[in-house]
Amino acid sequence: MNLTQLIHGNVQKHEGQLAVCYQGQSWSYGELSDRVARLAGALQEVGVDIGDRIALMAMNSSRYVEVLFAVPWAGGVFNLVNVRWNVDEVAYGLQDSGARVLIVDDAFATMVPALLAAVPQLETVIFIGDGQCPNGLLCYETLLATTHPITDVYRKGDDLAGIFYTGGTTGKPKGVMLSHANLMTFAVTAALMSGVEQQTRMLHCAPLFHIAGMGFLLMALLQGGTQVLIPGFDPTEVSRAVHTHRITDVLLVPTMMHLLLDAPGFNSSDFKSLSTIIYGASPMPMGTLDKAGELLPHVNLEQGYGMTECGVVTMSSPDFHSLEARQSGRIRSAGVAGALQEIRVFNDQGNELPVGEVGEVVVRGTNVMLGYWGKPELTKDVIVDGWLHTGDGGYIDDQGRLYIVDRVKDMVISGGENVYSSEVETIVSQYPGIAQCAVIGIPSDEWGESVHAVLVSSPDSGTPSSLTVSDLRKFCKQHIAGYKCPRSFEFMDSLPISAAGKILKTELRKPYWKNSEKQVS
Amino acid sequence: MNLTQLIHGNVQKHEGQLAVCYQGQSWSYGELSDRVARLAGALQEVGVDIGDRIALMAMNSSRYVEVLFAVPWAGGVFNLVNVRWNVDEVAYGLQDSGARVLIVDDAFATMVPALLAAVPQLETVIFIGDGQCPNGLLCYETLLATTHPITDVYRKGDDLAGIFYTGGTTGKPKGVMLSHANLMTFAVTAALMSGVEQQTRMLHCAPLFHIAGMGFLLMALLQGGTQVLIPGFDPTEVSRAVHTHRITDVLLVPTMMHLLLDAPGFNSSDFKSLSTIIYGASPMPMGTLDKAGELLPHVNLEQGYGMTECGVVTMSSPDFHSLEARQSGRIRSAGVAGALQEIRVFNDQGNELPVGEVGEVVVRGTNVMLGYWGKPELTKDVIVDGWLHTGDGGYIDDQGRLYIVDRVKDMVISGGENVYSSEVETIVSQYPGIAQCAVIGIPSDEWGESVHAVLVSSPDSGTPSSLTVSDLRKFCKQHIAGYKCPRSFEFMDSLPISAAGKILKTELRKPYWKNSEKQVS
């Protein structure tokens, strides 16, 4: 179970088949393998040794894919940099991983001088952009043209393949160490659940530095499919790529799906070849699902649930999106566990909870990370007796379907009752004039915690005062139990958002808990 | 990647679904899990500790399946005994593995006294038969009824799962050590190539002590299918089981296929539900393929190639059995490598050979065994730089298709040319009056080795002398190159056969090479 075996297998079975398409260029598996072996040679020439980290900060491209395989081919470990990070964050990540080689494209070349100044161990910068190679950087295509291909060092399943940085919403980012077997387990799990074949033509518009982008790329390579890459998500480019390359599968997050379907030039006929949309990161809003059903009725929807620490864990099949699934509520499920991973729900004491009871979702299997880079104590907190504690609150029904209700730390315990902020937010958001809503627990002498809603009103709904708070409370009580309804409301112009687009509830909680011992993060 | 996670996953996802059917009894996944956990408890009570070997000698049954999971659940290692072995061979295997617990059914209970006498460390014998429990043996159902279920010890992927004894044709049998990850890689590889779903209903008539029987059982458990077991192969019982249980998939060896299709009571209508026949162990004769196409036109044929040391390696899809595949010769291929294993062809010096050239087939991947039990030197000879040397001679074409031509040691090198005994045997066997044929190399001053054919005439062809040797030679020359044609012939009443049904060419070579330094094995 290692990454480079995917290249060897595909070369042996279909050397001439189209492997990667990007910006009008395309490479067969034979050509891809040759380029990977040359880049690996170049990496060894600049001193990359077994286990050395190589940082990659770039938009999606065929060269991105080549780097992903050339690094382990040369014996190294890739450190995929979040392309939304600023210079300080990137510098922190490079210092933390100890990368001595950095690979950048046009979009990030301007960061290089600042990074070289901030990261002393950084020695070599390779430019994989489409434009002119900046001074002082090694040009990728020149390296390939002047280096001899080398034999694959052949890393083993348990060897470290990559470091993926996550978080940052609560303190410094953590480097998630994923082995070759971890990543290949993602690929196999997804392939067994979603199905993949040599005829699969997958479009990659979601960033490859995310575990999902990377994992579904590997899945599509398992059986020799074709990978089509565009630099990043853009509705027009997605439509064009699907049409031009007769794309069969695409991975989207719900926001992308919404933007795609709502784009002015959207034309269903561009999507005739499309068979499957895999979505993840968050549940799909019903409105978006409706629109997908209306505009793309022939397309299967599949949801993947997972996280960097363990890749994909559950998937919901198209059957979870049927009319019957809507009526039964099964549509809200994140699906069932893959064949190579187990899920359970634990209480605070680490004991398994019965079917239907809410607690923390835990995961076990070959997919679970090796640990956090340089943070053995944190690793021990998160992986206990082989079970990865996800921090997600949820329950499992009697058919093994997982339902995520909230982040564990976002649950509010009020008067001894669990209140799931996400449930309350769903209701409050439906009230006319509310654009955004975040529900948190704030200190209460009477209830321990009391349910508090932070609201952003819609631009067209006038001033916040025009929303009647008592009406809003009444509205809530019509839909959910009284103890779940917010006892207090607060209006903001906008909610604090992380680089990954998540609402920073930590920030919202801070002012309320500053005199308390409760951890707000 | 461990075996017991298959039970946990299936219980979570479809606890009530039919898991195992045998002799009119059936168990849901929930019941199977409970029985496995109880048997594991009983094994711990008789002293089974982490890594202890438990020998299992029985025909196929639902209890056989329970033992396969209960042993690792309790922390142990199963030692699957070849049911064709005699007492001496079984005793050797038990001594070699050091098993202190033996599990037997009715068919082998009579061997127990002799085994207890011959194997000093043997302490406990458990009876899993359908009949009356013999004196001195622990009764399986009583154990289950009186033991509390225990929590799964949860073995890891790299832990030893089972010891499978092979060979015996060349000296003592060797114990192949397969880890949990090795066995699960078989399951995943086969599932990715053959496809498996919750609706799969697989019939197991091939013995489960063989890696193929075991591997396809695990494959069918990956997605929660139903396993139907009959004690062993019998054409009438197979037809009845397929009809009664609406079987979708069955694993057969070519001889079983031939016997099934030729059975007097064969009725195609019993096989309406059947979708796939997976066959292996040896290529399917064309006559049998023709008959299958005629009698079961709706059934897909898939071939698996592999061996105990590495499980399934290549599979050929139904497309390898089409008319076009026959015309192009692709039907003779063993298929292409799975997604999680690599195949190559090496020459004597361990260098890779180009496409189309014949050498030794080597295999690399998570499927390759941990090694031979207690035989580290032998393991080093067979696994070199991660590549398992299969001993099979073959070549790979430009589409990655593997063709097996012969056992490497059975190739004859005559006048500097490689002659593949299997190719010559195929031709000679077509001559009227020849029932069996084995081609070996014998010493020749002129040619180094000379091609020699050992023949058994058909019962109805009269005495050997009625076959005209010169006509036979002429017949050969019409079909294959002169240097491949046997230079000498010999008639025998029967050929020496191993317990596994393989012709013992070692025995045939012995008299010719007794004064030579060449290894005949």
Interface residues (C-beta under 8 A of the other chain):
Chain A: M1 Q5 L6 H8 G9 Q12 K13 H14 E15 Y154 G157 D158 A181 M184 T185 V188 A191 L192 L222 Q223 V336 A337 A339 L340 Q341 E342 I343 R364 G365 T366 G386 I396 D398 Q399 G400
Chain B: M1 Q5 L6 H8 G9 Q12 K13 H14 E15 Y154 G157 D158 A181 M184 T185 V188 A191 L192 L222 Q223 V336 A337 A339 L340 Q341 E342 I343 R364 G365 T366 G386 I396 D398 Q399 G400
